[in-house]
Amino acid sequence: MIYQQSLAIPQGIRQDVADVMKRNATTIHWPQLDISYIFEVWNRYMTREPEDIKCAGCRTKVIGKMKRIVAIWESKKETV
């Protein structure tokens, strides 16, 4: 299900999304630009109800799901 949704994210930015996720894989406090980018992608392509970047639960949800999406893309060789 989440994979099908993730296909709405344009092929041209999937590698950028993957790079941001990898760069912050072990980071607790993400740089503002990176978290803003991930939320922009999420809110634009993945949901009808935008998530609030200031909400800790929303951040956990978006980051967790984007990690899963990137792992799926990589297993299917869709980030390059």
N, C-alpha and C positions, 0 to 999 in steps of 0.2 A: 504493500500500500504506500508506504513512504517513498519507495523507489519510484513508483508511478508519479507521485506528486513532484518528486525532485526533477523529473524530466521537463518541468516548466521553467527550470533555471536554464538560461541559455548556455549552450555548449561553450561559447566564447568566454564565459566567466567561471566555468567550473574549476579550471586549474587555479585561478586566483582564490576561489573559495577554499579549495584543498590546501593551498599554500598557507593561507591564514590559519586554518585549523591545525595544520602541522606545526606551524611556528609557535602556536600557543598551547600545544598538546599538554605540556607539563606546567603551564602558567596558572597561577591562582588569580592574579590581577592582570587582566588583559589591557594592552594599550587601547586608549579610547578610539583611535582610528580603526583598529581591527574589530572591536566589538560593534562599533557603529556600522561598519561594512557588513558584518554577518547579519545584524538586525535589518539592515536595508534590504539585503537579498531575501531574507526570510519573509519580511513583511510585504515585499513586492511580489514574490513568486510562490510562496508556500502557504499563505493563509489569507482568509477573508477578513479575519479579526486581527488587526495588528497587535503584536506583543509590545509591552512597555519595557524599554531598555533599562528603566530605573528599578524595575521589580526583580528582586533576587530569584524568585521562583521562575519567572519568565526567562531570565538569563540562563538558569540551569536547564530549562526545557529546550530552549533554542540551541544552545551549545551542544547538549546531549544528542539532539536529533540531527544536527548538522554533522557531528562526528560520525553518526551512523550512516548518513547519506554519503559522506566522503568515502567511508570504508566500502560501501556498496559500489560506488563509482569506480574505485580503484580495483575492486575484484572483477569488474566488468570492463576495465580499461577505458573508462569514459572521461577521464580528466585531461587527456592529452589530445 
